[in-house]
């Protein structure tokens, strides 16, 4: 810690509260059933499938927690993220508290010498004019020669940590397994250890080796988080060498052998954690060998995530500009303070990295690889807000004007309201304990299929959802999943052909033309019940084989008539109604399942419209209005009928490509 003061009961209580409260809330909001958001990480961590570079720590943690007889496997993996949140909050509390104490201690600032002389003269005049004063009264906080208040620093630090830990960004990642919270925690641990190495550059050999190992582990978990931790640590060392304490000027930099040992430890740790990527394709789950080049970015086919925005823009929109200005003032004051400059430098670097590489505000079906940078940037803004509030409170307490103490108390209360604001927003956006619509969708779309069926999935999100259900619940291993976007990844095509020889014409069509032919689909449908997702590029000849079958479109070996479709369409409403009911009764909106179901119903409406069943298509659009009221095709009133008529006329006149 480096402060050297005796820790009081208030400090210990607030340190415990800053870790226990976020952990308890994230555990209460943790997902107990399958979620679209964590399907890729579930397949990677629990199924031991090689998916990109990353997840080295979360895989080991998920496998260890899966042995606990506590809830479902989904909840056990989410428990790891909640534990990482608690550790990150505890470390952030110590870092913020030390930064506040260092920034409050007097230091020789060149530009403020005149101001210090005026303050000293005012203090002498006040003490000379006082009639009687107790000899044992300490000086005001922040006064020249006065003691720094550790209790005020503890209170402000706890408020800052709770503001970040209870924010939607942190809570959203701490309630699902394999989220960005593990990488965020590793980055904060790296920064905490880097401060120790910066203070004892030549006398911390073990600390340097541990720092290298942590950097390697962070990179193995998330390459963006590892690079951010490396750049932030380097900024800390540079700021420490240029503006450190005068007594530390003789310490110098670390020897080259320490740097070499740290680099070796980083490479060895990263290699050990990433070594299973070379062995995972040898696992018995060949059906999911999708190659190492695939990342979470390929899930963007159905993702309705918001635009990429910086943490500064999100903070000003959700919390307000006033808090952002307080944070800017606090970071600026600490940057010119020699004692606090090297401690605040890594947070400024993290904020700059998020500004240069912004992440999505909230991915619906996938996790943005840059989410750890967003979490670290939120922590940096919270640190700056604490610095600004702490400096303002100390200035108010030192100013001898009426109601100065009341103003200081109100400023602390204002900071406390930020905790309530962020916690309320997170309770609406990150509560996954009652989101069961994804499981209902899985039961209706996957669990109710005919034995030995085949699924032709066009979107990667559907394939991940099916694979995650197979791994976490052991569901339907007899169903053959053909992920169209992943056929050229790894050994997917070879493993599918080994399971079903009738797939050869279909795989050949995809390899040559990029889309299936009528003969290939009919050949597969002759041996297995075939269910597909709509592809807008299909010709009308292929659409003539389709029939609405609940969540899916069933492909028949022969073309179907209008009477067959009407009977099947009436029966297919039941699975859709069940998913709609699960979405309507949920206390927290499940935007992921709603987005997938809306896309499915829109595709089914297009199919039946192209085949001439416009009345049936209109019934799908009416149900679609329950999911996407902002869609122009499902808006109410006369505009809906007008737009629908134009749409039907356009579909009727649309030229159909012949094959």
Backbone torsions as a table, in degrees:
resi	resn	phi	psi	omega
1	UNK	NA	-44.7	174.5
2	UNK	85.6	-5.5	-178.9
3	UNK	-82.7	-38.1	175.0
4	UNK	83.6	-3.5	-177.4
5	UNK	-86.5	161.2	179.1
6	UNK	-78.5	129.8	-176.8
7	UNK	-79.3	128.2	-179.1
8	UNK	-91.3	175.8	-178.1
9	UNK	-67.0	-32.5	179.4
10	UNK	-65.6	-41.0	179.7
11	UNK	-64.7	-44.1	179.4
12	UNK	-65.4	-37.4	179.6
13	UNK	-68.0	-42.3	179.2
14	UNK	-68.9	-34.1	176.3
15	UNK	-63.8	-40.7	177.1
16	UNK	-67.9	-39.6	-179.7
17	UNK	-65.9	-39.3	-178.4
18	UNK	-65.3	-21.3	177.0
19	UNK	-100.0	-36.5	-174.9
20	UNK	-74.8	-40.5	-177.3
21	UNK	-65.8	-47.9	175.9
22	UNK	-62.7	-36.4	178.9
23	UNK	-65.2	-43.8	-179.7
24	UNK	-64.7	-42.5	179.7
25	UNK	-67.5	-41.8	179.0
26	UNK	-66.9	-33.3	177.6
27	UNK	-69.8	-37.0	176.9
28	UNK	-70.1	-27.0	179.5
29	UNK	-95.7	0.7	-174.9
30	UNK	-65.6	150.0	-178.8
31	UNK	-73.5	129.6	175.4
32	UNK	-104.7	-7.2	177.3
33	UNK	-133.2	171.8	-175.8
34	UNK	-61.3	142.8	178.9
35	UNK	-131.0	143.6	176.5
36	UNK	-60.7	-31.4	-175.0
37	UNK	-64.9	-28.8	-174.3
38	UNK	-114.5	15.6	-178.2
39	UNK	-64.8	-44.5	-178.9
40	UNK	-63.6	-43.9	179.8
41	UNK	-68.9	-30.9	176.7
42	UNK	-66.9	-42.3	177.2
43	UNK	-64.9	-37.0	-178.9
44	UNK	-75.3	-46.4	-172.7
45	UNK	-83.4	-42.5	-178.2
46	UNK	-90.6	-33.3	178.7
47	UNK	-89.2	-6.2	179.1
48	UNK	55.0	45.1	178.9
49	UNK	-98.1	138.8	-180.0
50	UNK	-75.2	107.0	-179.7
51	UNK	-127.9	98.4	175.4
52	UNK	63.1	-166.0	178.2
53	UNK	-108.6	121.7	-178.5
54	UNK	139.5	172.5	-179.8
55	UNK	77.4	20.2	-179.3
56	UNK	-64.4	-41.6	179.6
57	UNK	-82.0	-40.0	-177.7
58	UNK	-65.9	-31.4	177.3
59	UNK	-65.4	-47.0	179.2
60	UNK	-64.5	-39.9	-179.9
61	UNK	-68.3	-40.2	179.4
62	UNK	-67.0	-39.5	178.0
63	UNK	-65.8	-36.4	178.6
64	UNK	-71.1	-42.5	-179.4
65	UNK	-72.6	-22.2	177.7
66	UNK	-67.4	-14.4	176.9
67	UNK	-80.9	-12.8	180.0
68	UNK	-74.6	133.5	176.5
69	UNK	-81.1	65.1	-173.6
70	UNK	-139.5	102.2	176.0
71	UNK	69.1	-164.8	-179.6
72	UNK	-79.9	170.1	179.0
73	UNK	-67.7	-30.3	176.7
74	UNK	-65.1	-41.5	178.9
75	UNK	-68.0	-35.4	-179.7
76	UNK	-66.6	-38.8	176.8
77	UNK	-69.1	-35.6	175.9
78	UNK	-67.0	-27.0	176.9
79	UNK	-61.5	-35.1	177.5
80	UNK	-63.1	-40.2	177.5
81	UNK	-67.3	-36.8	177.8
82	UNK	-65.5	-39.9	176.7
83	UNK	-64.9	-39.0	176.6
84	UNK	-64.0	-36.2	176.3
85	UNK	-63.0	-42.7	179.5
86	UNK	-62.6	-44.2	179.5
87	UNK	-66.7	-40.9	178.3
88	UNK	-63.8	-39.6	178.4
89	UNK	-65.1	-41.0	179.5
90	UNK	-64.9	-42.3	178.1
91	UNK	-67.6	-40.0	179.8
92	UNK	-64.8	-34.2	177.1
93	UNK	-61.6	-46.0	-179.9
94	UNK	-65.2	-39.4	-179.4
95	UNK	-67.1	-42.4	-179.6
96	UNK	-68.1	-42.3	-178.0
97	UNK	-63.5	-43.1	178.8
98	UNK	-66.5	-38.2	178.5
99	UNK	-63.8	-38.7	177.8
100	UNK	-66.3	-42.2	-179.9
101	UNK	-66.5	-40.0	179.6
102	UNK	-69.1	-38.0	-179.6
103	UNK	-72.0	-20.1	-179.7
104	UNK	-88.1	-16.2	179.7
105	UNK	-76.2	144.4	-178.5
106	UNK	-67.0	143.8	179.4
107	UNK	-145.4	150.7	179.7
108	UNK	-72.1	96.7	176.9
109	UNK	-96.0	123.1	-175.0
110	UNK	-64.3	-37.9	-174.3
111	UNK	-81.0	-4.2	-174.7
112	UNK	-119.3	21.2	-178.4
113	UNK	-66.4	-43.5	179.2
114	UNK	-63.7	-40.7	178.7
115	UNK	-63.5	-38.1	179.0
116	UNK	-67.7	-37.0	178.0
117	UNK	-64.6	-41.6	178.4
118	UNK	-64.7	-40.9	178.5
119	UNK	-64.8	-40.4	178.4
120	UNK	-65.1	-40.6	178.1
121	UNK	-65.0	-40.0	178.4
122	UNK	-65.6	-37.3	179.0
123	UNK	-67.8	-39.1	178.4
124	UNK	-66.7	-40.5	179.0
125	UNK	-64.8	-37.6	179.9
126	UNK	-68.7	-41.2	179.4
127	UNK	-69.4	-32.5	178.9
128	UNK	-71.9	-31.9	-178.3
129	UNK	-83.9	-9.8	-179.3
130	UNK	-74.1	135.9	-178.6
131	UNK	-74.7	-49.8	179.8
132	UNK	-149.3	136.8	178.8
133	UNK	-142.4	139.3	177.4
134	UNK	-61.8	137.0	-176.2
135	UNK	-69.9	-18.6	-175.2
136	UNK	-101.6	13.5	179.1
137	UNK	-79.3	126.3	-180.0
138	UNK	-73.8	159.0	179.0
139	UNK	-69.1	162.1	-178.9
140	UNK	-67.2	149.4	178.7
141	UNK	-60.6	132.9	178.8
142	UNK	86.8	-8.4	179.5
143	UNK	-72.8	157.8	178.7
144	UNK	-60.8	122.9	-177.8
145	UNK	80.2	-4.2	-179.9
146	UNK	-80.4	160.3	-179.9
147	UNK	-84.0	148.3	176.5
148	UNK	-82.3	138.5	-178.1
149	UNK	-83.2	108.0	178.7
150	UNK	-68.2	-29.4	-178.2
151	UNK	-69.2	-40.6	176.6
152	UNK	-62.6	-41.1	177.6
153	UNK	-63.1	-37.5	179.2
154	UNK	-66.5	-42.6	-179.2
155	UNK	-64.6	-47.4	-178.9
156	UNK	-66.3	-35.6	178.3
157	UNK	-65.6	-43.0	178.8
158	UNK	-62.7	-39.2	178.5
159	UNK	-64.7	-41.7	179.9
160	UNK	-65.1	-42.0	-179.4
161	UNK	-66.2	-42.4	179.0
162	UNK	-67.4	-32.7	176.6
163	UNK	-61.8	-41.2	179.6
164	UNK	-78.3	-43.2	-174.2
165	UNK	-71.9	-27.8	179.1
166	UNK	-97.3	7.4	178.9
167	UNK	-72.4	158.1	178.5
168	UNK	-59.2	-32.6	-178.6
169	UNK	-65.0	-47.4	-179.3
170	UNK	-73.0	-42.4	-178.4
171	UNK	-67.9	-33.8	179.0
172	UNK	-64.3	-34.4	179.7
173	UNK	-85.9	-19.4	-177.7
174	UNK	-91.3	-3.8	-178.1
175	UNK	-105.1	3.0	177.1
176	UNK	-130.0	153.9	178.5
177	UNK	-75.0	144.4	178.4
178	UNK	69.1	20.9	179.6
179	UNK	-74.7	-174.4	-177.6
180	UNK	-78.7	-3.3	-176.2
181	UNK	-69.4	-31.4	178.1
182	UNK	-66.1	-43.1	176.7
183	UNK	-65.8	-37.9	176.9
184	UNK	-62.8	-43.0	178.4
185	UNK	-63.3	-41.8	178.4
186	UNK	-62.9	-38.9	178.7
187	UNK	-65.3	-40.4	179.0
188	UNK	-68.8	-38.1	175.9
189	UNK	-63.1	-39.1	177.8
190	UNK	-62.2	-43.2	178.9
191	UNK	-66.0	-38.6	178.3
192	UNK	-63.5	-40.1	178.5
193	UNK	-74.1	-30.9	177.4
194	UNK	-65.5	-32.7	176.8
195	UNK	-64.9	-36.2	176.0
196	UNK	-66.1	-42.4	178.4
197	UNK	-66.6	-33.2	179.4
198	UNK	-70.4	-33.0	179.4
199	UNK	-75.5	-37.6	-177.2
200	UNK	-120.6	67.6	-171.0
201	UNK	-62.3	-40.0	-175.5
202	UNK	-100.5	0.1	-175.4
203	UNK	-130.2	29.1	-179.0
204	UNK	-135.3	59.7	-178.6
205	UNK	-62.2	-46.4	179.5
206	UNK	-66.0	-36.1	178.8
207	UNK	-64.7	-37.6	178.3
208	UNK	-66.2	-40.2	177.8
209	UNK	-65.8	-40.9	177.6
210	UNK	-65.7	-35.9	177.7
211	UNK	-64.1	-42.7	176.9
212	UNK	-63.0	-41.2	178.4
213	UNK	-64.0	-38.9	178.5
214	UNK	-67.5	-38.5	176.6
215	UNK	-63.3	-40.7	176.9
216	UNK	-65.6	-39.9	178.1
217	UNK	-67.0	-38.6	177.7
218	UNK	-65.2	-40.3	177.2
219	UNK	-65.9	-37.4	178.4
220	UNK	-66.9	-30.7	177.8
221	UNK	-79.4	-44.3	-179.3
222	UNK	-154.2	110.6	179.3
223	UNK	-56.8	-42.0	176.2
224	UNK	-61.1	-40.0	178.3
225	UNK	-66.9	-37.4	178.0
226	UNK	-65.2	-42.5	177.3
227	UNK	-66.2	-37.6	177.9
228	UNK	-64.6	-42.4	178.2
229	UNK	-64.7	-36.9	179.1
230	UNK	-66.7	-45.7	-179.4
231	UNK	-66.6	-41.0	179.6
232	UNK	-65.9	-39.1	177.8
233	UNK	-65.7	-39.5	178.1
234	UNK	-64.1	-39.8	177.0
235	UNK	-63.0	-36.3	177.5
236	UNK	-64.4	-43.4	-179.8
237	UNK	-65.6	-39.6	179.7
238	UNK	-66.1	-44.6	179.4
239	UNK	-66.8	-34.0	178.1
240	UNK	-67.9	-39.1	-178.9
241	UNK	-71.6	-30.7	-176.8
242	UNK	-91.8	-30.3	-174.9
243	UNK	-132.9	30.0	-179.7
244	UNK	-76.3	-173.6	-179.6
245	UNK	-69.4	148.8	179.2
246	UNK	-60.8	-33.3	-178.7
247	UNK	-68.3	-18.6	-177.5
248	UNK	-95.6	6.2	-176.3
249	UNK	-65.8	-27.5	-179.6
250	UNK	-83.6	-5.3	-177.1
251	UNK	-70.5	-44.0	178.8
252	UNK	76.4	-178.0	-179.0
253	UNK	-84.7	174.7	-178.5
254	UNK	-76.6	150.2	175.8
255	UNK	-64.8	159.1	-178.7
256	UNK	-66.7	-29.7	-179.9
257	UNK	-67.6	-32.6	175.8
258	UNK	-68.3	-41.6	177.4
259	UNK	-64.4	-39.1	177.2
260	UNK	-65.1	-40.5	177.3
261	UNK	-65.1	-38.6	178.1
262	UNK	-66.0	-41.9	178.2
263	UNK	-64.8	-39.3	177.1
264	UNK	-65.4	-40.2	177.8
265	UNK	-65.1	-37.6	178.2
266	UNK	-64.8	-45.7	180.0
267	UNK	-65.2	-40.4	-179.1
268	UNK	-67.2	-42.7	180.0
269	UNK	-65.1	-44.5	178.5
270	UNK	-63.1	-38.7	179.4
271	UNK	-66.7	-40.0	179.7
272	UNK	-66.9	-38.8	-178.8
273	UNK	-77.5	-27.6	178.7
274	UNK	-95.2	-4.4	179.1
275	UNK	-61.0	-35.9	178.5
276	UNK	-60.2	-17.2	177.6
277	UNK	-62.5	-30.8	178.3
278	UNK	-79.4	-19.8	-177.8
279	UNK	-100.0	-19.0	-177.1
280	UNK	-63.2	-36.1	177.0
281	UNK	-62.9	-16.6	177.4
282	UNK	-84.6	-2.4	179.2
283	UNK	-69.9	161.0	-178.0
284	UNK	-67.1	-8.8	-178.5
285	UNK	-87.3	66.2	179.3
286	UNK	-69.1	-21.2	-179.9
287	UNK	-65.9	-16.5	-178.2
288	UNK	-117.9	19.4	177.9
289	UNK	-78.1	95.3	-171.8
290	UNK	-107.9	8.4	176.8
291	UNK	88.0	161.5	-175.4
292	UNK	-92.1	-9.9	-177.5
293	UNK	-83.2	-7.1	-177.9
294	UNK	-81.4	139.0	179.2
295	UNK	-131.7	-179.6	-180.0
296	UNK	-67.4	-17.6	-179.7
297	UNK	-65.7	-20.8	-180.0
298	UNK	-75.0	-6.3	179.0
299	UNK	-85.8	7.6	-174.3
300	UNK	-78.8	4.8	-177.3
301	UNK	-64.1	-42.3	-180.0
302	UNK	-110.1	5.0	-174.8
303	UNK	-74.3	133.0	176.4
304	UNK	-110.4	37.6	-177.9
305	UNK	-64.3	155.3	179.7
306	UNK	-73.2	172.5	-178.4
307	UNK	-69.0	160.7	178.8
308	UNK	-73.2	121.1	178.2
309	UNK	-130.9	154.2	179.1
310	UNK	-80.3	164.8	177.7
311	UNK	-66.8	-31.2	177.7
312	UNK	-64.1	-44.3	179.2
313	UNK	-66.8	-41.1	179.1
314	UNK	-65.7	-39.0	179.6
315	UNK	-65.7	-44.6	179.7
316	UNK	-66.6	-30.5	179.7
317	UNK	-78.6	-40.1	-174.9
318	UNK	-87.0	-37.4	-174.3
319	UNK	-106.9	-45.4	178.4
320	UNK	137.3	160.4	-178.5
321	UNK	-76.9	-28.2	-177.7
322	UNK	-62.2	-46.7	177.9
323	UNK	-63.8	-35.1	178.4
324	UNK	-67.9	-37.2	176.5
325	UNK	-66.9	-39.2	176.0
326	UNK	-61.0	-41.2	178.4
327	UNK	-65.0	-39.5	179.0
328	UNK	-64.0	-41.8	178.2
329	UNK	-64.9	-42.6	-179.7
330	UNK	-64.1	-42.6	178.3
331	UNK	-66.4	-36.4	179.5
332	UNK	-67.0	-43.3	179.1
333	UNK	-64.5	-38.8	179.3
334	UNK	-71.8	-28.6	-178.9
335	UNK	-69.7	-29.7	179.1
336	UNK	-92.3	-1.5	179.1
337	UNK	-92.4	122.7	-176.4
338	UNK	-62.6	-35.1	-178.1
339	UNK	-72.8	-29.7	-175.2
340	UNK	-105.2	-6.7	-174.6
341	UNK	-62.9	-43.4	-176.1
342	UNK	-74.7	-19.7	177.4
343	UNK	-83.5	-29.8	-179.3
344	UNK	-90.9	-14.1	-178.0
345	UNK	-59.3	-44.5	-179.8
346	UNK	-63.7	-33.0	178.6
347	UNK	-69.1	-36.1	175.6
348	UNK	-66.0	-37.0	177.6
349	UNK	-65.7	-42.2	178.7
350	UNK	-63.6	-38.4	177.8
351	UNK	-66.8	-38.0	178.3
352	UNK	-68.4	-37.9	178.5
353	UNK	-65.2	-38.8	177.3
354	UNK	-67.6	-33.4	177.3
355	UNK	-68.4	-37.5	179.4
356	UNK	-77.8	-34.7	-177.7
357	UNK	-124.4	75.1	-177.0
358	UNK	-73.0	147.4	177.4
359	UNK	-103.3	168.3	175.7
360	UNK	-68.1	146.7	-178.3
361	UNK	-66.8	-42.0	-177.8
362	UNK	-159.1	100.2	175.0
363	UNK	-72.5	138.0	-176.7
364	UNK	-90.4	-50.4	-177.3
365	UNK	-105.4	-9.1	-176.1
366	UNK	-146.0	164.1	177.6
367	UNK	-104.8	130.7	178.0
368	UNK	-72.8	132.9	178.9
369	UNK	-61.6	-19.9	-179.9
370	UNK	-91.0	9.4	179.6
371	UNK	-60.8	-37.3	175.6
372	UNK	-58.0	-35.2	176.5
373	UNK	-64.8	-38.0	177.9
374	UNK	-64.7	-42.0	179.3
375	UNK	-63.6	-42.4	178.6
376	UNK	-67.9	-34.6	177.8
377	UNK	-68.3	-36.5	175.2
378	UNK	-62.0	-41.7	176.2
379	UNK	-62.8	-37.7	179.2
380	UNK	-65.2	-40.2	178.1
381	UNK	-66.7	-39.4	177.4
382	UNK	-63.2	-38.4	176.5
383	UNK	-63.6	-44.4	177.8
384	UNK	-62.8	-38.7	176.8
385	UNK	-63.2	-38.8	177.3
386	UNK	-65.9	-40.1	178.7
387	UNK	-63.6	-44.4	179.4
388	UNK	-65.5	-43.0	179.2
389	UNK	-65.7	-39.1	180.0
390	UNK	-65.1	-42.4	178.2
391	UNK	-66.0	-39.1	179.5
392	UNK	-67.9	-40.8	179.1
393	UNK	-64.6	-42.7	178.8
394	UNK	-64.3	-38.3	178.4
395	UNK	-66.3	-38.4	178.7
396	UNK	-68.8	-39.2	178.5
397	UNK	-67.4	-30.8	179.9
398	UNK	-81.4	-26.6	-178.9
399	UNK	-75.3	127.8	-178.4
400	UNK	-94.8	71.6	176.9
401	UNK	-125.1	159.0	179.6
402	UNK	-61.3	142.4	176.5
403	UNK	61.2	25.0	178.2
404	UNK	-69.1	-40.6	178.1
405	UNK	-67.9	-35.5	176.4
406	UNK	-65.3	-39.7	176.8
407	UNK	-64.2	-38.1	176.9
408	UNK	-64.6	-41.1	178.2
409	UNK	-65.1	-39.3	178.4
410	UNK	-66.2	-33.9	177.7
411	UNK	-67.2	-38.6	176.3
412	UNK	-66.4	-39.3	177.4
413	UNK	-64.8	-36.9	176.5
414	UNK	-61.2	-42.1	176.2
415	UNK	-63.8	-34.4	-180.0
416	UNK	-69.6	-30.4	177.6
417	UNK	-66.5	-25.2	176.6
418	UNK	-64.3	-33.9	177.2
419	UNK	-63.8	-45.3	179.0
420	UNK	-64.6	-37.3	-179.2
421	UNK	-66.2	-48.2	-179.6
422	UNK	-68.0	-36.6	179.2
423	UNK	-66.3	-38.8	177.9
424	UNK	-65.8	-40.4	178.3
425	UNK	-66.2	-38.7	179.4
426	UNK	-69.3	-34.3	177.8
427	UNK	-63.4	-25.7	178.6
428	UNK	-89.8	-30.3	-173.2
429	UNK	-99.7	-22.2	-171.9
430	UNK	-120.9	6.3	179.8
431	UNK	-80.9	109.7	-178.7
432	UNK	-111.1	7.1	-176.7
433	UNK	-69.4	-28.4	-178.0
434	UNK	-111.6	12.1	177.7
435	UNK	-89.5	98.5	-178.7
436	UNK	-114.5	6.8	-177.4
437	UNK	-65.8	-31.3	178.5
438	UNK	-64.9	-38.1	177.2
439	UNK	-68.8	-38.4	176.5
440	UNK	-64.2	-41.7	176.6
441	UNK	-60.9	-41.7	-179.8
442	UNK	-64.6	-41.1	178.9
443	UNK	-63.5	-41.5	-176.7
444	UNK	-78.8	-32.4	-176.1
445	UNK	-94.8	-23.1	-173.5
446	UNK	-122.2	-43.5	-176.7
447	UNK	-73.8	-23.3	-176.6
448	UNK	-97.1	12.1	179.5
449	UNK	-72.5	158.5	176.4
450	UNK	-66.8	152.5	179.2
451	UNK	-60.3	136.6	178.3
452	UNK	71.0	25.6	-178.4
453	UNK	-74.9	167.6	175.7
454	UNK	-127.4	138.2	-180.0
455	UNK	-115.9	126.7	175.0
456	UNK	-103.0	92.6	-174.2
457	UNK	-90.3	124.0	178.8
458	UNK	-88.6	-31.6	-179.0
459	UNK	-100.0	136.8	178.3
460	UNK	-62.0	-29.5	-178.3
461	UNK	-62.3	-37.8	178.6
462	UNK	-64.9	-42.8	179.5
463	UNK	-63.4	-40.9	178.7
464	UNK	-65.4	-38.5	179.7
465	UNK	-63.8	-42.1	179.6
466	UNK	-67.9	-44.1	179.6
467	UNK	-65.7	-39.5	178.2
468	UNK	-63.2	-40.0	176.8
469	UNK	-64.4	-35.2	178.4
470	UNK	-68.2	-35.7	-177.2
471	UNK	-80.4	-47.8	-174.6
472	UNK	-77.6	-30.1	-176.4
473	UNK	-116.4	-4.7	-177.8
474	UNK	62.8	37.8	-169.8
475	UNK	-97.5	133.4	169.4
476	UNK	49.5	64.0	174.3
477	UNK	-71.9	-10.0	-179.4
478	UNK	-80.8	-15.2	-177.6
479	UNK	-80.0	132.8	179.0
480	UNK	-94.1	117.7	-178.8
481	UNK	-101.9	122.4	179.6
482	UNK	-112.8	94.7	179.6
483	UNK	-81.7	110.6	-175.1
484	UNK	-61.9	-45.8	-178.1
485	UNK	-70.0	-13.1	-175.3
486	UNK	-108.3	9.6	-177.0
487	UNK	-67.1	-26.5	179.4
488	UNK	-94.2	10.9	-179.7
489	UNK	-101.5	133.4	173.2
490	UNK	55.6	-132.9	-179.5
491	UNK	-114.8	34.3	-177.2
492	UNK	-64.2	-49.4	-177.8
493	UNK	-63.1	-41.7	-179.2
494	UNK	-66.3	-40.5	180.0
495	UNK	-69.3	-36.4	177.4
496	UNK	-67.4	-39.3	178.8
497	UNK	-67.1	-31.8	176.5
498	UNK	-69.1	-30.3	178.5
499	UNK	-80.8	-32.5	-177.6
500	UNK	-144.3	111.5	-177.7
501	UNK	-70.9	-23.0	-179.5
502	UNK	-72.6	-3.0	177.2
503	UNK	-81.1	-6.8	-175.6
504	UNK	-58.2	-47.6	178.2
505	UNK	-62.9	-37.0	-179.2
506	UNK	-67.1	-44.5	178.4
507	UNK	-64.9	-35.4	178.1
508	UNK	-66.3	-39.8	178.3
509	UNK	-63.9	-41.8	179.4
510	UNK	-67.3	-35.4	-179.7
511	UNK	-71.3	-32.9	-176.4
512	UNK	-93.2	-46.2	-173.4
513	UNK	-110.2	-13.9	-178.9
514	UNK	81.0	3.5	178.3
515	UNK	-153.0	156.3	-174.4
516	UNK	-81.2	161.0	173.9
517	UNK	-106.9	167.7	-177.5
518	UNK	-65.4	-40.3	-179.4
519	UNK	-65.5	-42.1	-178.2
520	UNK	-65.2	-43.9	179.7
521	UNK	-67.3	-40.2	179.5
522	UNK	-67.5	-33.9	177.9
523	UNK	-63.8	-42.5	177.9
524	UNK	-71.1	-37.2	-179.5
525	UNK	-69.1	-19.6	177.6
526	UNK	-71.1	-27.9	-176.1
527	UNK	-105.9	-21.8	-179.5
528	UNK	-139.8	143.3	169.6
529	UNK	-62.3	122.2	-171.4
530	UNK	-108.1	125.5	177.8
531	UNK	-121.4	135.4	-172.5
532	UNK	-132.1	162.7	166.1
533	UNK	-96.9	150.2	-177.9
534	UNK	-69.9	133.9	171.9
535	UNK	-114.3	116.6	-177.3
536	UNK	-60.2	-17.8	-177.9
537	UNK	-83.0	-7.1	-178.4
538	UNK	-68.4	147.0	178.4
539	UNK	-79.1	168.2	-179.9
540	UNK	-67.8	-24.2	176.8
541	UNK	-63.5	-40.2	177.2
542	UNK	-73.7	-36.1	179.8
543	UNK	-65.0	-24.9	178.2
544	UNK	-66.6	-17.1	177.7
545	UNK	-89.1	-10.2	-172.8
546	UNK	-85.0	149.6	178.8
547	UNK	-145.1	134.3	-179.4
548	UNK	-68.0	124.0	-178.6
549	UNK	-134.4	73.1	178.8
550	UNK	71.2	-121.6	-179.7
551	UNK	-72.4	-29.8	-173.2
552	UNK	-103.0	175.1	167.4
553	UNK	-111.9	118.3	-178.0
554	UNK	-84.4	132.8	179.4
555	UNK	-99.9	118.2	179.6
556	UNK	-91.0	149.0	179.0
557	UNK	-62.3	-27.8	-179.2
558	UNK	-119.4	158.8	176.3
559	UNK	-62.9	147.9	-176.2
560	UNK	-106.8	158.5	176.4
561	UNK	-98.1	173.8	-177.8
562	UNK	-66.8	-35.2	-179.8
563	UNK	-66.5	-37.3	177.9
564	UNK	-64.4	-37.9	-178.8
565	UNK	-70.9	-38.8	-179.2
566	UNK	-63.1	-40.9	179.4
567	UNK	-67.1	-42.2	-179.4
568	UNK	-71.7	-33.1	179.9
569	UNK	-65.8	-37.9	178.4
570	UNK	-64.9	-34.3	179.7
571	UNK	-79.4	-22.3	-176.0
572	UNK	-80.3	-7.9	-179.1
573	UNK	-71.8	-26.4	-175.1
574	UNK	-63.0	-50.3	178.0
575	UNK	-61.7	-38.0	177.9
576	UNK	-64.1	-38.4	-179.6
577	UNK	-66.0	-35.9	179.5
578	UNK	-65.8	-42.0	178.6
579	UNK	-68.1	-38.2	177.4
580	UNK	-64.2	-37.8	177.8
581	UNK	-66.5	-40.1	178.1
582	UNK	-65.2	-32.0	176.6
583	UNK	-73.3	-34.2	-176.3
584	UNK	-76.5	-31.3	-177.2
585	UNK	-86.4	-8.6	-178.6
586	UNK	-70.8	135.4	178.5
587	UNK	-69.9	-33.5	178.5
588	UNK	-110.4	128.2	-177.9
589	UNK	-61.0	134.4	176.0
590	UNK	-99.2	87.6	-175.7
591	UNK	-68.8	-26.1	-179.1
592	UNK	-66.7	-53.5	179.4
593	UNK	-64.9	-36.7	178.1
594	UNK	-63.2	-39.1	179.4
595	UNK	-66.6	-42.2	179.9
596	UNK	-67.4	-43.7	-179.0
597	UNK	-67.1	-38.2	177.6
598	UNK	-63.5	-40.7	176.9
599	UNK	-64.9	-37.5	178.5
600	UNK	-65.6	-46.9	-178.8
601	UNK	-67.6	-34.5	177.0
602	UNK	-66.4	-38.5	177.1
603	UNK	-67.4	-40.2	177.2
604	UNK	-64.7	-37.7	176.7
605	UNK	-63.6	-38.9	178.3
606	UNK	-64.6	-39.0	-178.6
607	UNK	-64.8	-50.7	-177.3
608	UNK	-69.3	-26.7	175.9
609	UNK	-69.8	-43.2	178.3
610	UNK	-65.0	-26.6	179.2
611	UNK	-90.6	6.0	174.1
612	UNK	95.3	-4.0	-178.9
613	UNK	-91.7	73.6	-174.6
614	UNK	-75.5	-28.1	177.4
615	UNK	-68.0	-41.7	177.0
616	UNK	-66.6	-37.3	178.1
617	UNK	-63.2	-37.2	178.8
618	UNK	-65.5	-32.7	177.3
619	UNK	-65.9	-36.8	175.8
620	UNK	-67.0	-38.0	179.1
621	UNK	-67.0	-34.0	177.6
622	UNK	-66.0	-39.9	176.4
623	UNK	-72.0	-28.2	176.7
624	UNK	-65.4	-26.1	178.0
625	UNK	-62.1	-24.0	177.3
626	UNK	-72.2	-20.6	-177.9
627	UNK	-101.8	-38.5	-175.6
628	UNK	-132.1	75.8	-179.7
629	UNK	-66.5	-17.8	179.4
630	UNK	-83.6	-4.5	178.4
631	UNK	-67.8	130.4	-178.8
632	UNK	-64.7	-21.2	-179.6
633	UNK	-83.6	-9.4	-179.0
634	UNK	-124.2	11.9	178.0
635	UNK	-70.6	152.9	-172.1
636	UNK	-83.2	170.7	174.0
637	UNK	83.6	-166.9	-178.9
638	UNK	-62.5	-29.3	-179.3
639	UNK	-62.6	-33.4	179.1
640	UNK	-64.9	-43.6	-179.2
641	UNK	-68.7	-35.3	179.1
642	UNK	-67.7	-47.1	-179.1
643	UNK	-66.6	-37.0	179.0
644	UNK	-64.9	-40.0	177.8
645	UNK	-63.5	-42.8	177.2
646	UNK	-62.4	-41.1	-179.2
647	UNK	-64.8	-43.5	179.8
648	UNK	-65.5	-40.0	177.6
649	UNK	-64.7	-37.2	178.7
650	UNK	-66.7	-40.8	179.5
651	UNK	-66.3	-38.6	-178.8
652	UNK	-65.8	-31.3	-178.3
653	UNK	-94.4	-2.3	-176.5
654	UNK	-67.1	128.8	177.8
655	UNK	-70.2	137.6	-178.2
656	UNK	-104.0	127.8	-178.8
657	UNK	-75.8	130.2	179.0
658	UNK	-89.2	150.0	177.2
659	UNK	-114.4	NA	NA
